[in-house]
């Protein structure tokens, strides 16, 4: 995935790198959602609710 060189995208890259050091990787779909948040297309709370809905066990 290629991202524009902005401050927000550099911060995303740092998080991804830190997680990779621990052998934990994000899917490309999830990274696309995080980029949407950085662009203001979606809120953190919207993504949070989507993840809860997808993975919640009831």
C-alpha positions in Angstrom: 0.0 0.0 0.0 1.4 3.4 -1.0 0.4 6.4 1.1 0.9 10.1 0.5 3.7 11.5 2.6 1.6 13.4 5.2 2.1 13.7 9.0 -1.0 11.6 9.6 0.1 8.9 7.2 3.6 8.8 8.8 2.0 8.2 12.1 0.0 5.3 10.6 3.2 3.9 9.2 4.9 4.1 12.6 2.0 2.2 14.2 2.1 -0.5 11.5 5.9 -0.8 11.9 5.6 -1.1 15.7 3.0 -3.8 15.4 5.1 -5.7 12.8 8.0 -5.8 15.2 5.7 -7.7 17.6 4.7 -10.1 14.7 1.2 -8.5 14.6 -0.1 -7.4 11.2 -3.1 -5.4 10.1 -5.1 -6.5 7.0 -5.1 -4.2 4.0 -8.8 -3.7 4.5 -8.3 -2.5 8.1 -5.5 -0.2 7.0 -7.8 1.3 4.3 -10.3 2.0 7.1 -7.7 3.7 9.2 -6.7 5.9 6.3 -10.3 6.9 5.9 -10.3 8.1 9.5 -7.1 10.2 8.9 -8.8 11.8 5.8 -11.9 12.6 7.8 -14.2 10.3 5.8 -15.0 8.2 8.8 -14.8 8.6 12.6 -12.9 6.4 15.0 -16.2 5.5 16.7 -17.8 4.3 13.4 -14.8 2.0 12.8 -14.9 0.8 16.4 -18.6 -0.1 16.1 -18.0 -1.9 12.8 -15.3 -4.0 14.4 -17.4 -4.8 17.4 -20.3 -5.8 15.2 -18.1 -8.0 13.1 -16.3 -9.8 15.9 -18.6 -9.6 18.9 -19.8 -12.9 20.4 -23.3 -12.9 21.7 
